[in-house]
């Protein structure tokens, strides 16, 4: 599928067709991570469940190593 950029205020944007949004389970509230490898623009949806898992893992690590982390902070 080929697309052209559209003017949006002083910026440019791309319109993502509804079937693609539905396939990827993306809506207007979904945060997207944008990066480039110098050749391509890579857009990846940030899944809230993943953020919750990472947060839980960090909290477990901090709880397990609280004393060590506090010593290191001094």
MDTraj code that builds the backbone (N, CA, C; nanometers):
import mdtraj as md
import numpy as np

residues = "UNK UNK UNK UNK UNK UNK UNK UNK UNK UNK UNK UNK UNK UNK UNK UNK UNK UNK UNK UNK UNK UNK UNK UNK UNK UNK UNK UNK UNK UNK UNK UNK UNK UNK UNK UNK UNK UNK UNK UNK UNK UNK UNK UNK UNK UNK UNK UNK UNK UNK UNK UNK UNK UNK UNK UNK UNK UNK UNK UNK UNK UNK UNK UNK UNK UNK UNK UNK UNK UNK UNK UNK UNK UNK".split()
xyz = np.array([
    [0.0850, -0.1159, 0.0000],
    [0.0000, 0.0000, 0.0000],
    [0.0904, 0.1233, 0.0000],
    [0.0619, 0.2158, -0.0863],
    [0.1371, 0.3407, -0.0938],
    [0.0531, 0.4539, -0.0381],
    [0.1180, 0.5436, 0.0327],
    [0.0499, 0.6581, 0.0928],
    [0.1301, 0.7835, 0.0673],
    [0.0640, 0.8969, 0.0751],
    [0.1307, 1.0272, 0.0706],
    [0.1027, 1.0977, 0.2023],
    [0.1950, 1.1816, 0.2422],
    [0.1763, 1.2593, 0.3641],
    [0.0728, 1.3683, 0.3398],
    [-0.0021, 1.3994, 0.4435],
    [-0.1036, 1.5039, 0.4377],
    [-0.0626, 1.6182, 0.5301],
    [-0.0964, 1.7406, 0.4897],
    [-0.0679, 1.8564, 0.5742],
    [-0.1645, 1.8567, 0.6921],
    [-0.1076, 1.8713, 0.8123],
    [-0.1869, 1.8815, 0.9350],
    [-0.1276, 1.9976, 1.0122],
    [-0.1880, 2.1168, 0.9980],
    [-0.1309, 2.2371, 1.0575],
    [0.0040, 2.2651, 0.9944],
    [0.1076, 2.2835, 1.0773],
    [0.2428, 2.3061, 1.0275],
    [0.3219, 2.1775, 1.0149],
    [0.2555, 2.0642, 1.0319],
    [0.3221, 1.9338, 1.0282],
    [0.2688, 1.8511, 0.9121],
    [0.3248, 1.7321, 0.8983],
    [0.2769, 1.6359, 0.8004],
    [0.2340, 1.5104, 0.8747],
    [0.1329, 1.4439, 0.8236],
    [0.0840, 1.3219, 0.8876],
    [0.0463, 1.2189, 0.7838],
    [0.0253, 1.0996, 0.8304],
    [-0.0192, 0.9917, 0.7421],
    [-0.1492, 0.9348, 0.8000],
    [-0.2431, 0.9081, 0.7136],
    [-0.3708, 0.8515, 0.7559],
    [-0.3598, 0.6997, 0.7455],
    [-0.3905, 0.6329, 0.8561],
    [-0.3865, 0.4864, 0.8586],
    [-0.5285, 0.4367, 0.8400],
    [-0.5498, 0.3548, 0.7390],
    [-0.6834, 0.3058, 0.7065],
    [-0.7420, 0.2201, 0.8184],
    [-0.8740, 0.2265, 0.8315],
    [-0.9449, 0.1581, 0.9387],
    [-0.9166, 0.0075, 0.9436],
    [-0.9129, -0.0648, 0.8315],
    [-0.8836, -0.2087, 0.8406],
    [-0.7473, -0.2384, 0.9048],
    [-0.6488, -0.1535, 0.8794],
    [-0.5170, -0.1742, 0.9398],
    [-0.5232, -0.1446, 1.0886],
    [-0.5937, -0.0369, 1.1257],
    [-0.6100, -0.0046, 1.2679],
    [-0.6781, -0.1188, 1.3422],
    [-0.7814, -0.1750, 1.2822],
    [-0.8538, -0.2852, 1.3453],
    [-0.7664, -0.4097, 1.3549],
    [-0.6899, -0.4382, 1.2498],
    [-0.6023, -0.5548, 1.2488],
    [-0.4984, -0.5461, 1.3605],
    [-0.4455, -0.4266, 1.3830],
    [-0.3418, -0.4062, 1.4847],
    [-0.3983, -0.3665, 1.6209],
    [-0.5305, -0.3583, 1.6301],
    [-0.5991, -0.3188, 1.7539],
    [-0.5474, -0.1841, 1.8047],
    [-0.5463, -0.0854, 1.7149],
    [-0.5018, 0.0501, 1.7464],
    [-0.6212, 0.1441, 1.7361],
    [-0.6335, 0.2348, 1.8340],
    [-0.7346, 0.3398, 1.8240],
    [-0.6682, 0.4732, 1.8576],
    [-0.7454, 0.5792, 1.8666],
    [-0.6870, 0.7120, 1.8875],
    [-0.6209, 0.7265, 2.0246],
    [-0.6503, 0.6352, 2.1181],
    [-0.5910, 0.6397, 2.2518],
    [-0.4607, 0.5595, 2.2617],
    [-0.4309, 0.4793, 2.1610],
    [-0.3117, 0.3948, 2.1642],
    [-0.1861, 0.4786, 2.1461],
    [-0.0918, 0.4655, 2.2395],
    [0.0367, 0.5327, 2.2243],
    [0.1188, 0.4554, 2.1223],
    [0.1914, 0.5295, 2.0390],
    [0.2746, 0.4672, 1.9370],
    [0.4202, 0.5063, 1.9593],
    [0.5093, 0.4097, 1.9452],
    [0.6523, 0.4358, 1.9531],
    [0.7014, 0.4520, 1.8094],
    [0.7660, 0.5655, 1.7795],
    [0.8189, 0.5914, 1.6462],
    [0.9702, 0.5966, 1.6526],
    [1.0340, 0.5242, 1.5613],
    [1.1795, 0.5283, 1.5529],
    [1.2191, 0.5057, 1.4075],
    [1.3471, 0.5219, 1.3809],
    [1.3967, 0.4991, 1.2464],
    [1.5304, 0.4285, 1.2534],
    [1.5603, 0.3527, 1.1511],
    [1.6915, 0.2904, 1.1401],
    [1.7767, 0.3658, 1.0376],
    [1.7290, 0.4840, 0.9989],
    [1.7983, 0.5648, 0.8992],
    [1.7454, 0.5430, 0.7584],
    [1.6709, 0.4365, 0.7395],
    [1.6137, 0.4047, 0.6088],
    [1.4615, 0.3932, 0.6133],
    [1.4110, 0.3512, 0.7270],
    [1.2682, 0.3239, 0.7401],
    [1.2122, 0.3935, 0.8636],
    [1.0855, 0.4269, 0.8571],
    [1.0130, 0.4769, 0.9728],
    [0.9413, 0.3570, 1.0332],
    [0.9625, 0.3331, 1.1611],
    [0.9052, 0.2163, 1.2277],
    [0.8107, 0.2665, 1.3365],
    [0.6839, 0.2273, 1.3258],
    [0.5813, 0.2690, 1.4216],
    [0.5259, 0.1435, 1.4885],
    [0.5364, 0.1395, 1.6223],
    [0.4938, 0.0216, 1.6971],
    [0.3990, 0.0653, 1.8080],
    [0.2806, 0.0009, 1.8193],
    [0.1906, 0.0367, 1.9287],
    [0.2485, -0.0059, 2.0628],
    [0.2311, 0.0800, 2.1638],
    [0.2750, 0.0481, 2.2994],
    [0.1555, -0.0130, 2.3707],
    [0.1700, -0.1359, 2.4104],
    [0.0595, -0.2068, 2.4753],
    [0.0634, -0.1828, 2.6246],
    [-0.0468, -0.1429, 2.6808],
    [-0.0550, -0.1130, 2.8234],
    [-0.0233, -0.2364, 2.9078],
    [-0.0634, -0.3543, 2.8629],
    [-0.0374, -0.4757, 2.9397],
    [0.1131, -0.4951, 2.9552],
    [0.1885, -0.4648, 2.8518],
    [0.3336, -0.4796, 2.8583],
    [0.3915, -0.3809, 2.9594],
    [0.3406, -0.2565, 2.9570],
    [0.3885, -0.1567, 3.0525],
    [0.3596, -0.2023, 3.1946],
    [0.2436, -0.2617, 3.2167],
    [0.2072, -0.3089, 3.3504],
    [0.2997, -0.4223, 3.3943],
    [0.3346, -0.5127, 3.3017],
    [0.4252, -0.6228, 3.3340],
    [0.5634, -0.5702, 3.3704],
    [0.6117, -0.4736, 3.2952],
    [0.7434, -0.4157, 3.3231],
    [0.7417, -0.3463, 3.4587],
    [0.6360, -0.2709, 3.4852],
    [0.6252, -0.2008, 3.6138],
    [0.6239, -0.3005, 3.7286],
    [0.5489, -0.4096, 3.7146],
    [0.5424, -0.5114, 3.8194],
    [0.6792, -0.5753, 3.8410],
    [0.7520, -0.6016, 3.7337],
    [0.8849, -0.6623, 3.7453],
    [0.9814, -0.5685, 3.8170],
    [0.9749, -0.4397, 3.7857],
    [1.0613, -0.3414, 3.8514],
    [1.0280, -0.3330, 4.0000],
    [0.8998, -0.3325, 4.0318],
    [0.8592, -0.3261, 4.1725],
    [0.9067, -0.4489, 4.2493],
    [0.8997, -0.5675, 4.1867],
    [0.9480, -0.6895, 4.2522],
    [1.0986, -0.6819, 4.2757],
    [1.1722, -0.6351, 4.1757],
    [1.3176, -0.6237, 4.1885],
    [1.3542, -0.5234, 4.2974],
    [1.2843, -0.4123, 4.3010],
    [1.3129, -0.3110, 4.4025],
    [1.2814, -0.3642, 4.5422],
    [1.1730, -0.4365, 4.5567],
    [1.1367, -0.4915, 4.6871],
    [1.2392, -0.5970, 4.7313],
    [1.2831, -0.6797, 4.6378],
    [1.3772, -0.7867, 4.6705],
    [1.5155, -0.7326, 4.7041],
    [1.5520, -0.6185, 4.6477],
    [1.6874, -0.5660, 4.6634],
    [1.6881, -0.4264, 4.7266],
    [1.5865, -0.3970, 4.8049],
    [1.5719, -0.2637, 4.8634],
    [1.6936, -0.2231, 4.9461],
    [1.7381, -0.3114, 5.0338],
    [1.8509, -0.2777, 5.1217],
    [1.9771, -0.2487, 5.0413],
    [2.0037, -0.3313, 4.9420],
    [2.1223, -0.3109, 4.8568],
    [2.1124, -0.1816, 4.7804],
    [1.9964, -0.1523, 4.7253],
    [1.9783, -0.0292, 4.6488],
    [1.9949, 0.0931, 4.7381],
    [1.9465, 0.0848, 4.8613],
    [1.9613, 0.1982, 4.9532],
    [2.1075, 0.2208, 4.9896],
    [2.1834, 0.1120, 5.0087],
    [2.3276, 0.1240, 5.0370],
    [2.4001, 0.1870, 4.9190],
    [2.3654, 0.1463, 4.7983],
    [2.4269, 0.2004, 4.6781],
    [2.3966, 0.3487, 4.6602],
    [2.2775, 0.3895, 4.7057],
    [2.2368, 0.5290, 4.6891],
    [2.3150, 0.6231, 4.7815],
    [2.3777, 0.5694, 4.8863],
    [2.4512, 0.6546, 4.9816],
    [2.5841, 0.6950, 4.9295],
])
top = md.Topology()
chain = top.add_chain()
for i, resn in enumerate(residues, 1):
    res = top.add_residue(resn, chain, resSeq=i)
    for name in ("N", "CA", "C"):
        top.add_atom(name, md.element.get_by_symbol(name[0]), res)
traj = md.Trajectory(xyz[None], top)
